[in-house]
Amino acid sequence: MNACFALAVLVVLASPCRARTVDGTCGTFPASVMAAPYNGASDCILHTVGERPLWHGIAEKSVRQKIRFTFTDGHGRYLRTLDLTEHADGSGNLVLKSIARDDDGRWVISSQHSRRLSAEQVLRIDALSQAAGVWDFPVGSWDGDVNSKRGRGSIYLHCEMLEMERATPDDYRFSSINISCNHPAKLMPLVDYITDLARLKPALGGLLY
């Protein structure tokens, strides 16, 4: 088993869940995502802290799209989420949340920061997403990208999972990658740009966020 995947599985198994579905998941992601390898590491943790399932669709008529990036630490210590909401006028809101266990071992949102994005900044995110092909498939993975800066198949014990979601009024897309094991050159301009906007500083030479 891929070492990064094994660590991600441990995160899922160790996380509490208030209302599991019949198949044992928590409903943050659709069944198609949970059935694919490497996916769903953050499912129950996001559910526990009240993150909304994006695949349920967008109810607000004033919202064009919602994007969520979830970074899950391979050691199960924390998660980081970046939630982008694009409004009808093209502007956006970007919210950075840090999720960790409290003194009682419960997953909680330990900090939260938000900022307003201009229409130009949102367009830049869309352009970088299109260039990277992030939303080209309903469910997919970036693992094994031959353009990885760190070498195809490289494994690190501190591997961090990145799950990327996008919901529009008519569609839902998902893709994932072991981001600290495999930095695809095609994807990193998008990751670097959106994390910089959120002021989410990389650590360990860019391996972790």
C-alpha positions in Angstrom: 0.0 0.0 0.0 1.2 3.5 -0.8 2.6 5.0 2.4 0.8 8.3 1.9 -2.5 6.6 1.4 -2.0 4.5 4.5 -1.5 7.6 6.6 -4.6 9.2 5.0 -6.6 6.1 5.9 -5.5 6.4 9.5 -6.7 9.9 9.6 -10.2 8.8 8.5 -10.3 5.9 11.0 -9.2 8.1 13.9 -11.8 10.8 13.2 -15.1 11.0 15.0 -18.4 11.3 13.0 -21.8 12.4 14.3 -23.9 10.8 11.6 -22.3 8.2 9.3 -24.3 7.0 6.3 -25.1 3.3 5.7 -21.8 2.7 4.0 -19.8 4.1 6.9 -19.0 7.5 5.4 -20.1 10.9 6.6 -21.5 12.5 3.5 -19.0 15.3 2.8 -18.2 13.7 -0.6 -20.4 11.7 -3.0 -20.1 8.0 -3.3 -18.1 8.3 -6.5 -15.4 10.2 -4.6 -15.3 7.9 -1.6 -15.0 4.8 -3.9 -11.8 6.1 -5.7 -8.3 5.5 -4.3 -6.7 8.2 -2.1 -10.0 10.1 -1.8 -12.1 11.0 1.2 -9.4 11.4 3.9 -11.1 14.5 5.3 -14.7 13.3 5.0 -15.7 12.8 8.6 -13.5 15.6 10.0 -15.1 18.2 7.7 -18.5 16.8 8.6 -17.7 17.1 12.4 -16.8 20.8 12.2 -19.8 21.6 10.1 -18.4 22.0 6.6 -21.1 21.8 4.0 -21.1 19.1 1.3 -20.5 21.0 -1.9 -21.8 18.1 -4.1 -25.3 18.9 -2.8 -25.3 21.9 -5.1 -25.5 25.7 -4.8 -28.8 27.0 -3.5 -27.9 30.7 -3.6 -28.8 32.4 -6.9 -26.2 35.0 -6.3 -23.3 32.5 -6.2 -21.5 31.4 -9.4 -19.3 28.8 -7.9 -17.8 27.4 -4.7 -14.3 25.9 -4.5 -12.8 24.1 -1.5 -9.2 23.1 -1.1 -8.6 20.8 1.9 -5.0 20.0 3.1 -4.9 17.0 5.4 -1.7 16.4 7.4 -0.4 12.9 6.9 0.2 12.5 10.7 -3.4 13.4 11.5 -2.5 16.5 13.4 -4.5 19.1 11.5 -6.4 20.1 8.4 -6.5 23.4 6.5 -9.4 24.4 4.3 -9.6 27.2 1.7 -13.2 28.0 0.8 -13.8 30.3 -2.2 -17.2 31.7 -3.0 -17.6 33.6 -6.3 -20.5 36.1 -6.3 -22.6 37.3 -9.3 -20.5 40.4 -9.8 -17.4 38.2 -10.2 -15.8 39.1 -6.9 -15.2 36.5 -4.2 -14.6 35.6 -0.6 -11.8 33.4 0.5 -11.9 31.8 3.9 -8.9 30.0 5.5 -9.8 27.6 8.4 -7.4 25.6 10.5 -8.9 22.5 12.0 -7.2 20.6 14.9 -8.1 18.6 18.0 -8.9 20.5 21.2 -7.9 19.4 24.7 -10.7 16.8 24.8 -9.6 15.3 21.5 -12.5 16.7 19.5 -12.0 18.2 16.0 -12.7 21.9 16.1 -12.0 25.0 13.9 -9.0 26.4 15.8 -8.7 29.6 13.7 -10.5 31.3 10.8 -9.6 34.2 8.5 -11.3 35.6 5.5 -10.6 38.2 2.8 -12.4 39.7 -0.1 -11.1 38.9 -3.6 -11.5 41.2 -6.6 -13.1 39.9 -9.9 -9.6 40.0 -11.4 -8.2 37.7 -8.7 -11.1 35.2 -9.1 -10.6 35.2 -12.9 -6.9 34.5 -12.3 -7.9 31.4 -10.2 -10.2 30.3 -12.9 -7.5 30.7 -15.6 -4.9 28.8 -13.5 -7.5 26.0 -12.8 -8.2 25.7 -16.5 -4.5 25.6 -17.4 -4.0 22.9 -14.9 -7.0 20.9 -16.0 -8.2 20.5 -12.4 -11.9 20.3 -13.3 -11.5 18.3 -16.5 -13.0 15.2 -15.0 -15.8 14.5 -12.5 -13.5 12.5 -10.1 -9.8 12.1 -10.6 -6.3 12.1 -9.0 -3.1 13.9 -9.8 -0.9 11.1 -8.2 1.8 9.8 -10.5 2.1 12.9 -12.6 5.3 12.5 -14.7 5.9 16.3 -14.3 6.3 16.1 -10.6 9.1 18.3 -9.4 10.1 15.8 -6.7 10.1 12.7 -8.9 7.4 10.3 -9.9 6.4 8.0 -7.0 8.4 9.8 -4.3 7.2 9.0 -0.8 7.6 11.2 2.3 6.5 10.2 5.8 4.9 13.6 6.3 2.8 13.3 3.2 -0.1 15.7 3.0 -3.3 15.2 1.0 -4.9 17.9 -1.0 -8.5 17.4 -2.0 -9.9 20.0 -4.5 -13.6 20.5 -5.1 -15.7 22.8 -7.3 -19.4 23.3 -7.3 -21.4 25.3 -9.8 -25.2 25.5 -10.1 -25.1 22.7 -12.6 -22.0 20.6 -11.7 -19.6 19.2 -9.1 -16.0 18.2 -9.7 -13.3 16.6 -7.5 -9.6 15.8 -7.8 -6.9 15.0 -5.3 -3.2 14.5 -4.8 -0.6 13.6 -2.2 0.6 17.2 -2.4 3.8 16.8 -0.3 4.8 13.6 -2.1 4.2 14.8 -5.6 4.2 18.5 -6.6 3.0 18.4 -10.3 4.5 21.3 -12.2 1.2 21.8 -14.0 -0.8 22.2 -10.8 1.5 24.2 -8.6 0.9 27.7 -10.1 -2.8 27.3 -9.0 -1.9 26.0 -5.5 0.8 28.6 -5.0 -1.5 31.4 -6.1 -4.6 30.5 -4.0 -2.5 29.7 -0.9 -0.7 33.0 -1.3 -4.0 34.9 -1.5 -5.1 33.2 1.7 -1.7 33.9 3.3 -1.3 30.2 4.0 2.4 29.9 4.3 4.1 26.7 3.2 6.5 24.9 5.6 9.4 22.5 5.2 10.5 23.9 1.9 7.0 23.9 0.5 6.1 20.3 1.4 3.4 21.2 3.9 0.7 23.9 4.1 
